[in-house]
Amino acid sequence: MLIALGGITPDDAWDVLREVSMNTNTQLRMVAATLVAQPVGGSLPEDVRAALESALAEHRRPSMSTSASPQRVRRPT
């Protein structure tokens, strides 16, 4: 879920889970279970939500549009 929705790599997703677990003093498996249950109608505890947003912000990669202008490709006429 973190990879798809957070736009991060698998290694970064693992780091995010660990950081949220440590910053909220919540077992990693409980953080993961809460994240998986959330779309089904659950809600994230405020401390977990805040820690998750912070960790995701640190691990997101800048998009191409903010890092450099894409090169235009000329098509033959």
Gaussian input, Z-matrix of N, CA and C with variables (Angstrom, degrees):
# hf/3-21g

backbone

0 1
 N
 C     1     B1
 C     2     B2     1     A1
 N     3     B3     2     A2     1     D1
 C     4     B4     3     A3     2     D2
 C     5     B5     4     A4     3     D3
 N     6     B6     5     A5     4     D4
 C     7     B7     6     A6     5     D5
 C     8     B8     7     A7     6     D6
 N     9     B9     8     A8     7     D7
 C    10    B10     9     A9     8     D8
 C    11    B11    10    A10     9     D9
 N    12    B12    11    A11    10    D10
 C    13    B13    12    A12    11    D11
 C    14    B14    13    A13    12    D12
 N    15    B15    14    A14    13    D13
 C    16    B16    15    A15    14    D14
 C    17    B17    16    A16    15    D15
 N    18    B18    17    A17    16    D16
 C    19    B19    18    A18    17    D17
 C    20    B20    19    A19    18    D18
 N    21    B21    20    A20    19    D19
 C    22    B22    21    A21    20    D20
 C    23    B23    22    A22    21    D21
 N    24    B24    23    A23    22    D22
 C    25    B25    24    A24    23    D23
 C    26    B26    25    A25    24    D24
 N    27    B27    26    A26    25    D25
 C    28    B28    27    A27    26    D26
 C    29    B29    28    A28    27    D27
 N    30    B30    29    A29    28    D28
 C    31    B31    30    A30    29    D29
 C    32    B32    31    A31    30    D30
 N    33    B33    32    A32    31    D31
 C    34    B34    33    A33    32    D32
 C    35    B35    34    A34    33    D33
 N    36    B36    35    A35    34    D34
 C    37    B37    36    A36    35    D35
 C    38    B38    37    A37    36    D36
 N    39    B39    38    A38    37    D37
 C    40    B40    39    A39    38    D38
 C    41    B41    40    A40    39    D39
 N    42    B42    41    A41    40    D40
 C    43    B43    42    A42    41    D41
 C    44    B44    43    A43    42    D42
 N    45    B45    44    A44    43    D43
 C    46    B46    45    A45    44    D44
 C    47    B47    46    A46    45    D45
 N    48    B48    47    A47    46    D46
 C    49    B49    48    A48    47    D47
 C    50    B50    49    A49    48    D48
 N    51    B51    50    A50    49    D49
 C    52    B52    51    A51    50    D50
 C    53    B53    52    A52    51    D51
 N    54    B54    53    A53    52    D52
 C    55    B55    54    A54    53    D53
 C    56    B56    55    A55    54    D54
 N    57    B57    56    A56    55    D55
 C    58    B58    57    A57    56    D56
 C    59    B59    58    A58    57    D57
 N    60    B60    59    A59    58    D58
 C    61    B61    60    A60    59    D59
 C    62    B62    61    A61    60    D60
 N    63    B63    62    A62    61    D61
 C    64    B64    63    A63    62    D62
 C    65    B65    64    A64    63    D63
 N    66    B66    65    A65    64    D64
 C    67    B67    66    A66    65    D65
 C    68    B68    67    A67    66    D66
 N    69    B69    68    A68    67    D67
 C    70    B70    69    A69    68    D68
 C    71    B71    70    A70    69    D69
 N    72    B72    71    A71    70    D70
 C    73    B73    72    A72    71    D71
 C    74    B74    73    A73    72    D72
 N    75    B75    74    A74    73    D73
 C    76    B76    75    A75    74    D74
 C    77    B77    76    A76    75    D75
 N    78    B78    77    A77    76    D76
 C    79    B79    78    A78    77    D77
 C    80    B80    79    A79    78    D78
 N    81    B81    80    A80    79    D79
 C    82    B82    81    A81    80    D80
 C    83    B83    82    A82    81    D81
 N    84    B84    83    A83    82    D82
 C    85    B85    84    A84    83    D83
 C    86    B86    85    A85    84    D84
 N    87    B87    86    A86    85    D85
 C    88    B88    87    A87    86    D86
 C    89    B89    88    A88    87    D87
 N    90    B90    89    A89    88    D88
 C    91    B91    90    A90    89    D89
 C    92    B92    91    A91    90    D90
 N    93    B93    92    A92    91    D91
 C    94    B94    93    A93    92    D92
 C    95    B95    94    A94    93    D93
 N    96    B96    95    A95    94    D94
 C    97    B97    96    A96    95    D95
 C    98    B98    97    A97    96    D96
 N    99    B99    98    A98    97    D97
 C   100   B100    99    A99    98    D98
 C   101   B101   100   A100    99    D99
 N   102   B102   101   A101   100   D100
 C   103   B103   102   A102   101   D101
 C   104   B104   103   A103   102   D102
 N   105   B105   104   A104   103   D103
 C   106   B106   105   A105   104   D104
 C   107   B107   106   A106   105   D105
 N   108   B108   107   A107   106   D106
 C   109   B109   108   A108   107   D107
 C   110   B110   109   A109   108   D108
 N   111   B111   110   A110   109   D109
 C   112   B112   111   A111   110   D110
 C   113   B113   112   A112   111   D111
 N   114   B114   113   A113   112   D112
 C   115   B115   114   A114   113   D113
 C   116   B116   115   A115   114   D114
 N   117   B117   116   A116   115   D115
 C   118   B118   117   A117   116   D116
 C   119   B119   118   A118   117   D117
 N   120   B120   119   A119   118   D118
 C   121   B121   120   A120   119   D119
 C   122   B122   121   A121   120   D120
 N   123   B123   122   A122   121   D121
 C   124   B124   123   A123   122   D122
 C   125   B125   124   A124   123   D123
 N   126   B126   125   A125   124   D124
 C   127   B127   126   A126   125   D125
 C   128   B128   127   A127   126   D126
 N   129   B129   128   A128   127   D127
 C   130   B130   129   A129   128   D128
 C   131   B131   130   A130   129   D129
 N   132   B132   131   A131   130   D130
 C   133   B133   132   A132   131   D131
 C   134   B134   133   A133   132   D132
 N   135   B135   134   A134   133   D133
 C   136   B136   135   A135   134   D134
 C   137   B137   136   A136   135   D135
 N   138   B138   137   A137   136   D136
 C   139   B139   138   A138   137   D137
 C   140   B140   139   A139   138   D138
 N   141   B141   140   A140   139   D139
 C   142   B142   141   A141   140   D140
 C   143   B143   142   A142   141   D141
 N   144   B144   143   A143   142   D142
 C   145   B145   144   A144   143   D143
 C   146   B146   145   A145   144   D144
 N   147   B147   146   A146   145   D145
 C   148   B148   147   A147   146   D146
 C   149   B149   148   A148   147   D147
 N   150   B150   149   A149   148   D148
 C   151   B151   150   A150   149   D149
 C   152   B152   151   A151   150   D150
 N   153   B153   152   A152   151   D151
 C   154   B154   153   A153   152   D152
 C   155   B155   154   A154   153   D153
 N   156   B156   155   A155   154   D154
 C   157   B157   156   A156   155   D155
 C   158   B158   157   A157   156   D156
 N   159   B159   158   A158   157   D157
 C   160   B160   159   A159   158   D158
 C   161   B161   160   A160   159   D159
 N   162   B162   161   A161   160   D160
 C   163   B163   162   A162   161   D161
 C   164   B164   163   A163   162   D162
 N   165   B165   164   A164   163   D163
 C   166   B166   165   A165   164   D164
 C   167   B167   166   A166   165   D165
 N   168   B168   167   A167   166   D166
 C   169   B169   168   A168   167   D167
 C   170   B170   169   A169   168   D168
 N   171   B171   170   A170   169   D169
 C   172   B172   171   A171   170   D170
 C   173   B173   172   A172   171   D171
 N   174   B174   173   A173   172   D172
 C   175   B175   174   A174   173   D173
 C   176   B176   175   A175   174   D174
 N   177   B177   176   A176   175   D175
 C   178   B178   177   A177   176   D176
 C   179   B179   178   A178   177   D177
 N   180   B180   179   A179   178   D178
 C   181   B181   180   A180   179   D179
 C   182   B182   181   A181   180   D180
 N   183   B183   182   A182   181   D181
 C   184   B184   183   A183   182   D182
 C   185   B185   184   A184   183   D183
 N   186   B186   185   A185   184   D184
 C   187   B187   186   A186   185   D185
 C   188   B188   187   A187   186   D186
 N   189   B189   188   A188   187   D187
 C   190   B190   189   A189   188   D188
 C   191   B191   190   A190   189   D189
 N   192   B192   191   A191   190   D190
 C   193   B193   192   A192   191   D191
 C   194   B194   193   A193   192   D192
 N   195   B195   194   A194   193   D193
 C   196   B196   195   A195   194   D194
 C   197   B197   196   A196   195   D195
 N   198   B198   197   A197   196   D196
 C   199   B199   198   A198   197   D197
 C   200   B200   199   A199   198   D198
 N   201   B201   200   A200   199   D199
 C   202   B202   201   A201   200   D200
 C   203   B203   202   A202   201   D201
 N   204   B204   203   A203   202   D202
 C   205   B205   204   A204   203   D203
 C   206   B206   205   A205   204   D204
 N   207   B207   206   A206   205   D205
 C   208   B208   207   A207   206   D206
 C   209   B209   208   A208   207   D207
 N   210   B210   209   A209   208   D208
 C   211   B211   210   A210   209   D209
 C   212   B212   211   A211   210   D210
 N   213   B213   212   A212   211   D211
 C   214   B214   213   A213   212   D212
 C   215   B215   214   A214   213   D213
 N   216   B216   215   A215   214   D214
 C   217   B217   216   A216   215   D215
 C   218   B218   217   A217   216   D216
 N   219   B219   218   A218   217   D217
 C   220   B220   219   A219   218   D218
 C   221   B221   220   A220   219   D219
 N   222   B222   221   A221   220   D220
 C   223   B223   222   A222   221   D221
 C   224   B224   223   A223   222   D222
 N   225   B225   224   A224   223   D223
 C   226   B226   225   A225   224   D224
 C   227   B227   226   A226   225   D225
 N   228   B228   227   A227   226   D226
 C   229   B229   228   A228   227   D227
 C   230   B230   229   A229   228   D228

   B1=1.4532
   B2=1.5190
   B3=1.3093
   B4=1.4651
   B5=1.5206
   B6=1.3171
   B7=1.4589
   B8=1.5244
   B9=1.3213
   B10=1.4630
   B11=1.5198
   B12=1.2950
   B13=1.4666
   B14=1.5250
   B15=1.3177
   B16=1.4498
   B17=1.5119
   B18=1.3305
   B19=1.4500
   B20=1.5146
   B21=1.3394
   B22=1.4578
   B23=1.5255
   B24=1.3196
   B25=1.4623
   B26=1.5338
   B27=1.3434
   B28=1.4695
   B29=1.5278
   B30=1.3300
   B31=1.4731
   B32=1.5234
   B33=1.3365
   B34=1.4587
   B35=1.5261
   B36=1.3381
   B37=1.4650
   B38=1.5359
   B39=1.3242
   B40=1.4656
   B41=1.5230
   B42=1.3433
   B43=1.4645
   B44=1.5240
   B45=1.3394
   B46=1.4704
   B47=1.5220
   B48=1.3339
   B49=1.4697
   B50=1.5286
   B51=1.3272
   B52=1.4684
   B53=1.5238
   B54=1.3370
   B55=1.4599
   B56=1.5287
   B57=1.3307
   B58=1.4669
   B59=1.5205
   B60=1.3280
   B61=1.4589
   B62=1.5313
   B63=1.3195
   B64=1.4668
   B65=1.5300
   B66=1.3369
   B67=1.4609
   B68=1.5257
   B69=1.3280
   B70=1.4618
   B71=1.5225
   B72=1.3403
   B73=1.4620
   B74=1.5309
   B75=1.3345
   B76=1.4582
   B77=1.5225
   B78=1.3223
   B79=1.4578
   B80=1.5247
   B81=1.3284
   B82=1.4617
   B83=1.5259
   B84=1.3185
   B85=1.4711
   B86=1.5255
   B87=1.3245
   B88=1.4621
   B89=1.5300
   B90=1.3371
   B91=1.4618
   B92=1.5287
   B93=1.3310
   B94=1.4645
   B95=1.5287
   B96=1.3210
   B97=1.4656
   B98=1.5254
   B99=1.3274
   B100=1.4659
   B101=1.5160
   B102=1.3360
   B103=1.4618
   B104=1.5203
   B105=1.3328
   B106=1.4585
   B107=1.5274
   B108=1.3201
   B109=1.4672
   B110=1.5248
   B111=1.3136
   B112=1.4683
   B113=1.5325
   B114=1.3407
   B115=1.4643
   B116=1.5246
   B117=1.3084
   B118=1.4656
   B119=1.5206
   B120=1.2967
   B121=1.4544
   B122=1.5056
   B123=1.3034
   B124=1.4543
   B125=1.5185
   B126=1.2863
   B127=1.4555
   B128=1.5226
   B129=1.3162
   B130=1.4526
   B131=1.5198
   B132=1.3149
   B133=1.4583
   B134=1.5313
   B135=1.3059
   B136=1.4632
   B137=1.5243
   B138=1.3321
   B139=1.4589
   B140=1.5241
   B141=1.3354
   B142=1.4604
   B143=1.5271
   B144=1.3291
   B145=1.4650
   B146=1.5250
   B147=1.3196
   B148=1.4599
   B149=1.5244
   B150=1.3285
   B151=1.4667
   B152=1.5221
   B153=1.3168
   B154=1.4590
   B155=1.5239
   B156=1.3172
   B157=1.4639
   B158=1.5219
   B159=1.3082
   B160=1.4641
   B161=1.5290
   B162=1.3219
   B163=1.4657
   B164=1.5247
   B165=1.3248
   B166=1.4666
   B167=1.5185
   B168=1.3114
   B169=1.4620
   B170=1.5201
   B171=1.3161
   B172=1.4666
   B173=1.5219
   B174=1.3243
   B175=1.4622
   B176=1.5211
   B177=1.3105
   B178=1.4642
   B179=1.5180
   B180=1.2997
   B181=1.4549
   B182=1.5276
   B183=1.3307
   B184=1.4645
   B185=1.5238
   B186=1.3049
   B187=1.4652
   B188=1.5155
   B189=1.3125
   B190=1.4607
   B191=1.5195
   B192=1.3246
   B193=1.4547
   B194=1.5200
   B195=1.3157
   B196=1.4579
   B197=1.5163
   B198=1.3342
   B199=1.4563
   B200=1.5238
   B201=1.3038
   B202=1.4602
   B203=1.5161
   B204=1.2891
   B205=1.4606
   B206=1.5174
   B207=1.3312
   B208=1.4619
   B209=1.5305
   B210=1.3183
   B211=1.4458
   B212=1.5233
   B213=1.2973
   B214=1.4734
   B215=1.5132
   B216=1.3038
   B217=1.4591
   B218=1.5130
   B219=1.3239
   B220=1.4701
   B221=1.5065
   B222=1.2845
   B223=1.4500
   B224=1.5289
   B225=1.3029
   B226=1.4723
   B227=1.5158
   B228=1.3284
   B229=1.4769
   B230=1.4856
   A1=110.66
   A2=116.78
   A3=119.65
   A4=111.27
   A5=116.60
   A6=120.29
   A7=110.10
   A8=116.19
   A9=120.38
   A10=112.60
   A11=116.63
   A12=119.83
   A13=112.95
   A14=116.42
   A15=119.65
   A16=114.21
   A17=116.47
   A18=120.02
   A19=113.12
   A20=116.23
   A21=120.84
   A22=109.76
   A23=115.79
   A24=121.13
   A25=110.21
   A26=117.36
   A27=119.44
   A28=112.62
   A29=117.25
   A30=119.37
   A31=110.98
   A32=116.52
   A33=119.91
   A34=111.27
   A35=117.03
   A36=120.29
   A37=109.97
   A38=116.54
   A39=120.57
   A40=109.87
   A41=116.34
   A42=120.14
   A43=111.26
   A44=116.74
   A45=120.91
   A46=109.99
   A47=117.38
   A48=119.99
   A49=110.94
   A50=116.60
   A51=120.10
   A52=111.22
   A53=116.85
   A54=120.46
   A55=111.38
   A56=116.45
   A57=119.99
   A58=109.71
   A59=116.68
   A60=121.01
   A61=111.00
   A62=116.32
   A63=119.92
   A64=111.89
   A65=117.13
   A66=120.36
   A67=113.63
   A68=117.10
   A69=120.34
   A70=112.12
   A71=116.51
   A72=121.11
   A73=110.79
   A74=114.25
   A75=122.36
   A76=107.80
   A77=117.72
   A78=120.37
   A79=109.70
   A80=115.56
   A81=120.93
   A82=111.22
   A83=117.20
   A84=119.07
   A85=111.71
   A86=117.80
   A87=121.06
   A88=110.45
   A89=116.77
   A90=120.39
   A91=108.95
   A92=116.40
   A93=120.82
   A94=111.63
   A95=117.72
   A96=121.37
   A97=110.97
   A98=116.77
   A99=120.69
   A100=110.40
   A101=117.24
   A102=120.64
   A103=111.83
   A104=116.51
   A105=120.56
   A106=110.70
   A107=117.95
   A108=121.63
   A109=112.45
   A110=118.11
   A111=122.03
   A112=113.77
   A113=120.79
   A114=118.73
   A115=114.04
   A116=117.42
   A117=121.22
   A118=111.35
   A119=117.90
   A120=119.84
   A121=113.38
   A122=116.11
   A123=119.11
   A124=110.10
   A125=115.15
   A126=118.90
   A127=108.17
   A128=114.97
   A129=119.68
   A130=109.78
   A131=117.59
   A132=119.22
   A133=108.96
   A134=117.21
   A135=122.07
   A136=112.47
   A137=118.40
   A138=119.86
   A139=111.74
   A140=117.33
   A141=121.31
   A142=109.74
   A143=117.99
   A144=121.69
   A145=110.59
   A146=117.39
   A147=121.09
   A148=111.11
   A149=117.39
   A150=121.09
   A151=110.58
   A152=117.33
   A153=121.71
   A154=111.06
   A155=117.39
   A156=120.64
   A157=110.93
   A158=116.83
   A159=121.54
   A160=110.90
   A161=117.04
   A162=121.11
   A163=110.96
   A164=118.00
   A165=120.53
   A166=110.87
   A167=117.30
   A168=120.75
   A169=111.12
   A170=116.97
   A171=121.00
   A172=112.33
   A173=117.89
   A174=121.44
   A175=114.08
   A176=118.79
   A177=120.13
   A178=109.97
   A179=114.80
   A180=121.25
   A181=108.49
   A182=118.20
   A183=119.03
   A184=109.86
   A185=115.93
   A186=119.65
   A187=108.95
   A188=115.67
   A189=119.99
   A190=111.47
   A191=117.72
   A192=120.04
   A193=112.05
   A194=118.18
   A195=119.84
   A196=112.36
   A197=117.65
   A198=119.14
   A199=112.93
   A200=116.99
   A201=119.78
   A202=109.12
   A203=115.12
   A204=119.58
   A205=108.62
   A206=117.26
   A207=118.86
   A208=109.86
   A209=116.66
   A210=121.97
   A211=109.59
   A212=115.35
   A213=119.29
   A214=108.75
   A215=115.54
   A216=121.43
   A217=107.68
   A218=114.53
   A219=118.78
   A220=109.01
   A221=114.92
   A222=120.18
   A223=108.88
   A224=116.38
   A225=118.30
   A226=110.41
   A227=115.16
   A228=119.45
   A229=111.86
   D1=-42.43
   D2=-178.99
   D3=-65.41
   D4=-36.51
   D5=179.80
   D6=-66.35
   D7=-49.27
   D8=-176.81
   D9=-70.76
   D10=-47.92
   D11=-174.82
   D12=-86.74
   D13=-28.04
   D14=-177.86
   D15=-90.44
   D16=-13.04
   D17=-179.81
   D18=65.77
   D19=40.87
   D20=-178.03
   D21=-126.23
   D22=168.58
   D23=179.55
   D24=-79.28
   D25=164.40
   D26=176.46
   D27=-59.04
   D28=-40.63
   D29=178.72
   D30=-63.81
   D31=-40.89
   D32=178.09
   D33=-66.61
   D34=-35.62
   D35=178.95
   D36=-62.35
   D37=-41.63
   D38=177.69
   D39=-63.02
   D40=-43.20
   D41=178.58
   D42=-62.16
   D43=-40.41
   D44=179.07
   D45=-62.18
   D46=-46.01
   D47=178.63
   D48=-58.93
   D49=-44.48
   D50=179.63
   D51=-63.59
   D52=-43.08
   D53=-178.92
   D54=-64.31
   D55=-44.28
   D56=179.13
   D57=-62.86
   D58=-42.32
   D59=178.70
   D60=-59.58
   D61=-47.70
   D62=-178.33
   D63=-69.05
   D64=-41.41
   D65=-175.98
   D66=-73.11
   D67=-18.94
   D68=179.82
   D69=-110.75
   D70=-0.36
   D71=-177.86
   D72=55.09
   D73=44.66
   D74=-179.91
   D75=-122.37
   D76=137.66
   D77=178.37
   D78=-57.26
   D79=139.89
   D80=-177.96
   D81=-55.69
   D82=-42.04
   D83=-179.34
   D84=-64.17
   D85=-30.07
   D86=177.78
   D87=-73.39
   D88=-38.07
   D89=175.93
   D90=-61.53
   D91=-48.11
   D92=179.75
   D93=-61.10
   D94=-44.38
   D95=179.67
   D96=-62.93
   D97=-39.26
   D98=179.21
   D99=-65.74
   D100=-41.42
   D101=179.15
   D102=-64.60
   D103=-40.14
   D104=-179.78
   D105=-68.93
   D106=-36.94
   D107=-178.00
   D108=-78.14
   D109=-22.04
   D110=-173.60
   D111=-56.86
   D112=-46.52
   D113=-178.70
   D114=-65.78
   D115=-19.15
   D116=-178.08
   D117=-80.95
   D118=-2.61
   D119=178.94
   D120=129.44
   D121=-4.67
   D122=177.32
   D123=-79.66
   D124=174.20
   D125=175.14
   D126=-132.67
   D127=150.96
   D128=-180.00
   D129=-81.31
   D130=137.79
   D131=172.47
   D132=-59.30
   D133=147.32
   D134=-174.84
   D135=-55.56
   D136=-42.87
   D137=-178.85
   D138=-66.50
   D139=-37.53
   D140=178.17
   D141=-68.82
   D142=-42.83
   D143=179.46
   D144=-60.83
   D145=-46.09
   D146=-178.89
   D147=-64.87
   D148=-43.76
   D149=179.30
   D150=-65.85
   D151=-38.32
   D152=178.95
   D153=-64.90
   D154=-46.40
   D155=178.83
   D156=-60.25
   D157=-42.42
   D158=-180.00
   D159=-64.68
   D160=-47.19
   D161=-178.50
   D162=-65.80
   D163=-41.12
   D164=178.67
   D165=-63.58
   D166=-40.88
   D167=179.29
   D168=-60.27
   D169=-36.63
   D170=179.95
   D171=-72.63
   D172=-28.88
   D173=-173.68
   D174=-99.28
   D175=-11.37
   D176=-179.94
   D177=-67.61
   D178=140.88
   D179=177.43
   D180=-86.75
   D181=143.25
   D182=176.44
   D183=-64.96
   D184=143.52
   D185=179.63
   D186=-75.80
   D187=161.81
   D188=-179.72
   D189=-61.46
   D190=-33.29
   D191=-176.65
   D192=-67.64
   D193=-25.18
   D194=178.94
   D195=-92.95
   D196=-21.41
   D197=-176.42
   D198=-92.25
   D199=-33.76
   D200=-179.11
   D201=-163.81
   D202=154.30
   D203=177.43
   D204=-77.97
   D205=133.15
   D206=179.06
   D207=-68.74
   D208=147.60
   D209=177.92
   D210=-80.06
   D211=136.38
   D212=176.59
   D213=-81.65
   D214=140.68
   D215=178.94
   D216=-100.73
   D217=126.71
   D218=177.93
   D219=-85.95
   D220=131.99
   D221=177.05
   D222=-98.18
   D223=142.08
   D224=178.85
   D225=-64.97
   D226=144.11
   D227=179.72
   D228=-102.64

